[in-house]
Amino acid sequence: MLGTLCTLITALTCVSGVVVVTQKPPVVTVRKGEMVTLDCNTGDDGKIAFWYKHVQGGVPRLVLYYHHSYSSVKYGSGFSSPKFTCNHQSQRDYQFLINNVEESDSAVYYCHTWDGTQTPAVTLFPPSTEDLKSSKTTLVCLTSNLSERSKGFVDVSWTSNGQSVTDVSTSPAEQQPDKTFKISSYLTINTEEWDKDVLFACKVSFGSTFSEKEIRKSSCSV
């Protein structure tokens, strides 16, 4: 009898500023008990590679993070070795591995990068290839590296072609293993808006400063 099929999806590749984070393959389907390898090129030698797991209807959860200079992989709450691990082939090429795959491992996996500074980091994730098969899809805006003091002063807003949108859900601040906090915000859109190359933007304000990231279909590729 054939084993249960498990589907793991990576985010699309998008340009953000001058750094391009590339993930592959876009979709992996394996049988229960097999091993999966997902690749991430961070686009810069100094970046730390973070891997998040996102199950539809939930919030992205930090699985692990790793830098080629680390002596070992660092894990998010509820994740550990040998089930999950990470290695590197160069100072910007990382491999995320899931051993003994189970049906519960089916999800979208995002590779996020950060250069280790203490300022909040904002990353805007595109829809997954699987999500785009539905009439509705979701963009995720992740604000990470927030301090205990700053997490209560963060405001997240979205625009579509420069116009404010309200179909947004933002999670409470979630503490990470390194004692910093992250906030996830979700914008639900009609898939046809993505296909029409509408420009979406996530603006994260903290105090008198802000960071804004933009995304559209033409800036992404499979």
Kinemage of the C-alpha trace (Angstrom):
@kinemage 1
@onewidth
@group {chain A} dominant
@subgroup {mainchain}
@vectorlist {calphas} color= white
{ca met a 1} P 0.000 0.000 0.000
{ca leu a 2} L 1.280 3.455 -0.835
{ca gly a 3} L 2.142 5.730 2.056
{ca thr a 4} L 0.467 9.064 2.769
{ca leu a 5} L 1.533 11.858 0.417
{ca cys a 6} L 2.836 15.033 2.083
{ca thr a 7} L 3.142 18.302 0.172
{ca leu a 8} L 5.646 20.966 1.208
{ca ile a 9} L 5.619 24.339 -0.524
{ca thr a 10} L 8.168 27.152 -0.568
{ca ala a 11} L 7.411 30.812 -1.119
{ca leu a 12} L 7.967 32.443 -4.497
{ca thr a 13} L 11.226 34.267 -5.130
{ca cys a 14} L 10.864 38.039 -4.793
{ca val a 15} L 13.063 41.095 -5.057
{ca ser a 16} L 13.199 43.245 -1.910
{ca gly a 17} L 15.510 46.245 -2.179
{ca val a 18} L 18.873 45.039 -3.468
{ca val a 19} L 18.762 41.577 -1.847
{ca val a 20} L 17.077 38.655 -3.624
{ca val a 21} L 16.196 35.625 -1.503
{ca thr a 22} L 15.722 32.524 -3.655
{ca gln a 23} L 13.967 29.335 -2.543
{ca lys a 24} L 13.591 26.054 -4.417
{ca pro a 25} L 11.965 23.788 -5.350
{ca pro a 26} L 8.566 25.538 -5.323
{ca val a 27} L 6.608 22.380 -4.419
{ca val a 28} L 7.745 19.013 -3.043
{ca thr a 29} L 5.466 15.994 -2.660
{ca val a 30} L 6.886 12.979 -0.826
{ca arg a 31} L 5.668 9.882 0.963
{ca lys a 32} L 5.480 9.497 4.704
{ca gly a 33} L 8.846 8.596 6.216
{ca glu a 34} L 10.974 10.167 3.476
{ca met a 35} L 13.357 13.129 3.810
{ca val a 36} L 12.863 16.562 2.244
{ca thr a 37} L 15.528 19.136 1.347
{ca leu a 38} L 14.608 22.762 0.626
{ca asp a 39} L 17.208 25.234 -0.656
{ca cys a 40} L 17.599 28.923 0.175
{ca asn a 41} L 20.042 31.432 -1.260
{ca thr a 42} L 20.132 34.452 1.083
{ca gly a 43} L 21.602 36.778 -1.555
{ca asp a 44} L 24.318 38.023 0.815
{ca asp a 45} L 27.190 36.350 2.673
{ca gly a 46} L 26.377 38.049 5.984
{ca lys a 47} L 22.722 36.996 6.280
{ca ile a 48} L 21.279 34.579 8.820
{ca ala a 49} L 18.812 32.059 7.331
{ca phe a 50} L 15.508 31.694 9.199
{ca trp a 51} L 12.957 29.033 8.235
{ca tyr a 52} L 9.262 29.441 9.081
{ca lys a 53} L 6.417 26.944 8.785
{ca his a 54} L 2.993 28.328 7.830
{ca val a 55} L -0.125 26.176 7.950
{ca gln a 56} L -3.143 27.827 6.328
{ca gly a 57} L -5.312 29.517 8.951
{ca gly a 58} L -2.452 29.788 11.457
{ca val a 59} L 0.521 32.087 12.021
{ca pro a 60} L 4.047 31.441 10.679
{ca arg a 61} L 6.096 29.553 13.278
{ca leu a 62} L 9.871 29.793 13.507
{ca val a 63} L 11.337 26.333 12.914
{ca leu a 64} L 15.029 27.204 13.084
{ca tyr a 65} L 17.707 29.712 12.181
{ca tyr a 66} L 21.313 29.195 11.197
{ca his a 67} L 24.414 31.047 10.007
{ca his a 68} L 27.502 29.426 8.543
{ca ser a 69} L 29.521 30.746 11.498
{ca tyr a 70} L 27.295 29.009 14.089
{ca ser a 71} L 28.488 25.859 15.825
{ca ser a 72} L 24.927 24.469 15.780
{ca val a 73} L 21.406 25.165 14.540
{ca lys a 74} L 19.095 27.298 16.734
{ca tyr a 75} L 15.471 26.139 17.086
{ca gly a 76} L 12.083 27.748 17.594
{ca ser a 77} L 9.672 26.504 20.239
{ca gly a 78} L 8.372 22.997 19.506
{ca phe a 79} L 11.006 22.146 16.869
{ca ser a 80} L 14.244 20.200 17.324
{ca ser a 81} L 16.889 17.913 15.824
{ca pro a 82} L 17.028 15.352 14.242
{ca lys a 83} L 13.561 16.008 12.811
{ca phe a 84} L 14.610 19.436 11.503
{ca thr a 85} L 18.098 20.613 10.649
{ca cys a 86} L 20.008 23.000 8.390
{ca asn a 87} L 23.414 23.068 6.724
{ca his a 88} L 25.236 25.302 4.267
{ca gln a 89} L 27.051 24.799 0.966
{ca ser a 90} L 28.450 28.347 0.890
{ca gln a 91} L 28.139 31.540 2.908
{ca arg a 92} L 24.804 32.272 1.244
{ca asp a 93} L 23.484 28.839 0.202
{ca tyr a 94} L 21.575 26.955 2.908
{ca gln a 95} L 19.699 23.652 2.969
{ca phe a 96} L 16.699 23.053 5.246
{ca leu a 97} L 16.054 19.361 5.913
{ca ile a 98} L 12.989 17.586 7.319
{ca asn a 99} L 13.604 13.974 8.270
{ca asn a 100} L 10.991 11.206 8.537
{ca val a 101} L 8.261 13.361 6.984
{ca glu a 102} L 4.748 13.105 8.427
{ca glu a 103} L 1.422 14.347 7.087
{ca ser a 104} L 1.502 17.152 9.685
{ca asp a 105} L 4.642 18.521 7.974
{ca ser a 106} L 2.554 19.577 4.941
{ca ala a 107} L 2.762 23.395 4.935
{ca val a 108} L 4.286 26.439 3.267
{ca tyr a 109} L 7.905 27.012 4.316
{ca tyr a 110} L 9.466 30.476 4.123
{ca cys a 111} L 13.143 31.353 4.146
{ca his a 112} L 13.684 34.753 5.809
{ca thr a 113} L 17.017 36.539 6.205
{ca trp a 114} L 18.436 39.028 8.662
{ca asp a 115} L 21.896 40.570 9.010
{ca gly a 116} L 22.080 40.440 12.823
{ca thr a 117} L 21.471 44.126 13.539
{ca gln a 118} L 19.195 45.203 16.382
{ca thr a 119} L 16.702 47.180 14.279
{ca pro a 120} L 13.303 45.631 13.466
{ca ala a 121} L 13.379 43.557 10.271
{ca val a 122} L 10.375 43.584 7.920
{ca thr a 123} L 9.829 40.849 5.332
{ca leu a 124} L 6.891 40.623 2.923
{ca phe a 125} L 6.045 37.097 1.765
{ca pro a 126} L 4.171 36.412 -1.493
{ca pro a 127} L 1.436 33.783 -1.915
{ca ser a 128} L 2.511 30.199 -2.352
{ca thr a 129} L 2.036 28.515 -5.717
{ca glu a 130} L -0.539 26.211 -4.128
{ca asp a 131} L -2.440 29.102 -2.542
{ca leu a 132} L -2.725 30.810 -5.934
{ca lys a 133} L -4.904 27.953 -7.188
{ca ser a 134} L -7.765 29.300 -5.025
{ca ser a 135} L -9.937 32.360 -5.627
{ca lys a 136} L -8.533 33.970 -2.469
{ca thr a 137} L -4.887 34.183 -1.448
{ca thr a 138} L -2.856 35.696 1.382
{ca leu a 139} L 0.183 37.942 1.695
{ca val a 140} L 2.175 37.771 4.931
{ca cys a 141} L 4.122 40.690 6.440
{ca leu a 142} L 6.556 39.577 9.145
{ca thr a 143} L 8.145 42.064 11.556
{ca ser a 144} L 10.923 40.430 13.574
{ca asn a 145} L 13.742 41.349 15.973
{ca leu a 146} L 11.443 43.501 18.132
{ca ser a 147} L 12.510 44.253 21.683
{ca glu a 148} L 10.271 43.871 24.727
{ca arg a 149} L 10.011 47.646 24.881
{ca ser a 150} L 9.276 48.299 21.202
{ca lys a 151} L 6.777 45.500 20.516
{ca gly a 152} L 3.870 47.483 21.963
{ca phe a 153} L 4.510 50.476 19.703
{ca val a 154} L 4.408 48.716 16.351
{ca asp a 155} L 1.611 49.525 13.918
{ca val a 156} L 1.113 47.533 10.690
{ca ser a 157} L -0.902 48.852 7.740
{ca trp a 158} L -1.420 47.718 4.140
{ca thr a 159} L -2.141 49.409 0.821
{ca ser a 160} L -3.227 48.179 -2.603
{ca asn a 161} L -2.037 50.408 -5.455
{ca gly a 162} L -1.579 53.159 -2.884
{ca gln a 163} L -5.061 52.807 -1.363
{ca ser a 164} L -5.582 51.658 2.239
{ca val a 165} L -7.087 48.173 2.647
{ca thr a 166} L -8.820 46.691 5.672
{ca asp a 167} L -9.105 42.923 5.084
{ca val a 168} L -6.131 42.494 7.399
{ca ser a 169} L -5.429 40.273 10.394
{ca thr a 170} L -2.447 40.995 12.662
{ca ser a 171} L -1.261 38.609 15.385
{ca pro a 172} L -0.087 39.636 18.866
{ca ala a 173} L 3.671 39.865 19.418
{ca glu a 174} L 5.217 36.405 19.833
{ca gln a 175} L 8.443 35.884 21.744
{ca gln a 176} L 11.285 34.079 19.962
{ca pro a 177} L 14.047 31.842 21.399
{ca asp a 178} L 16.526 34.746 21.310
{ca lys a 179} L 14.120 36.797 23.526
{ca thr a 180} L 13.121 39.143 20.704
{ca phe a 181} L 9.537 39.321 19.403
{ca lys a 182} L 7.842 38.982 16.028
{ca ile a 183} L 4.491 40.176 14.693
{ca ser a 184} L 2.735 38.605 11.695
{ca ser a 185} L 0.163 40.472 9.614
{ca tyr a 186} L -1.991 38.918 6.864
{ca leu a 187} L -3.694 40.553 3.901
{ca thr a 188} L -6.345 38.470 2.129
{ca ile a 189} L -6.844 39.371 -1.534
{ca asn a 190} L -8.629 38.041 -4.585
{ca thr a 191} L -6.192 35.941 -6.598
{ca glu a 192} L -7.154 37.895 -9.725
{ca glu a 193} L -5.698 41.037 -8.103
{ca trp a 194} L -2.330 39.282 -7.870
{ca asp a 195} L -2.641 38.154 -11.489
{ca lys a 196} L -3.317 41.762 -12.531
{ca asp a 197} L 0.039 42.792 -11.035
{ca val a 198} L -1.492 45.063 -8.379
{ca leu a 199} L 1.166 46.692 -6.163
{ca phe a 200} L 0.747 45.781 -2.484
{ca ala a 201} L 2.675 47.384 0.358
{ca cys a 202} L 3.084 46.639 4.050
{ca lys a 203} L 4.068 49.601 6.239
{ca val a 204} L 5.414 48.919 9.717
{ca ser a 205} L 5.619 52.004 11.927
{ca phe a 206} L 7.478 52.095 15.238
{ca gly a 207} L 7.654 55.416 17.031
{ca ser a 208} L 8.669 58.167 14.620
{ca thr a 209} L 10.226 55.768 12.091
{ca phe a 210} L 8.771 53.245 9.664
{ca ser a 211} L 9.746 50.571 7.176
{ca glu a 212} L 7.712 49.817 4.075
{ca lys a 213} L 8.052 46.825 1.761
{ca glu a 214} L 6.300 46.410 -1.592
{ca ile a 215} L 5.413 43.345 -3.610
{ca arg a 216} L 3.686 42.496 -6.906
{ca lys a 217} L 3.489 39.487 -9.205
{ca ser a 218} L 6.007 40.891 -11.724
{ca ser a 219} L 8.692 41.087 -8.997
{ca cys a 220} L 8.316 37.388 -8.222
{ca ser a 221} L 9.069 34.192 -10.038
{ca val a 222} L 8.628 30.517 -9.345
